[in-house]
Amino acid sequence: DKKIVVVEAPPPPPWDGGVFGPVKNGGEAKGDNIAPIRLDISAEGRVLRDAFLWNVKGEGLTPEQLARQLCEDSDLPASFEGYILRAMNEQINDFLKDGQEDGLERVVDPTAYGCSGERLHTIRIEMRVNDVLIEDRFLWDLRADNNNPELFARQYCDDMQLPSDCTALIAHAIREQLKLARQHIRAGEDSGMMKPVRPRWRDQDKGLWQPAVQWLTPADKEIMERHQKKRARGPNAFDPQHRQTYALAATSL
């Protein structure tokens, strides 16, 4: 007879929300320190396009180091370091001035959009990542401290079975739109805030809010790339020797 041995499993480690979500540090959310950076630089016959997230209070990589690394990885001249550094500093300062959550409660009337305590904004995802086209929109509560774009993007890609390359770009798209919404609020402009939604969805709403993912065929990619190159050159430009460099930097947060 087979003998069954019962082994008591050790208890799981204590939950550490800081590993996955924003961490409170002196009353400030760590996730609120992440700035979306977008580079679109055309100089000296070269083009650099990039998008990444930057921890404005990080103590590791500096903007100068990242600019140097980007030039080395993308085979760009050293003169591009100044362009990259200038673009980064402008966006970091812009984020620190108007793109964070701190102080918004003094600007927004908490009763103007219902009494639930939520501050809902529509997030739109429209992007192409290699062979994948993604379109989606959903509501995001800016007041919820545990709403984390990076964790959401990771789970979203798992649920939709998307390549891991999409994770960082989706998180960047969310943070970019949240930053823009905060800037509109501070400027007294329409930020697209919505009242809390009803728990029951209408049938006609389903098509507006469900994700759409399309995997491109070689013929689809050829047509899209031809249109993209035409738009990049402009209506009156023609330079067959023009080179374009696309770089994607992974920055440790």
Secondary structure, 3 states (H helix, E strand, C coil): CCCCCCCCCCCCCCCCHHHCCCCEECCEEHHHHEEEEEEEEEECCEEEEEEEEEECCCCCCCHHHHHHHHHHHCCCCCCHHHHHHHHHHHHHHHHHHHCCCCCHHHCCCCCCCCCCCCCEEEEEEEEEECCEEEEEEEEEECCCCCCCHHHHHHHHHHHHCCCCHHHHHHHHHHHHHHHHHHHHHHCCCCCCEECCCCCCCCHHHHHHHCCEEEECCHHHHHHHHHHHHHHHHCCCCCCCCCCCEECCCCCCC
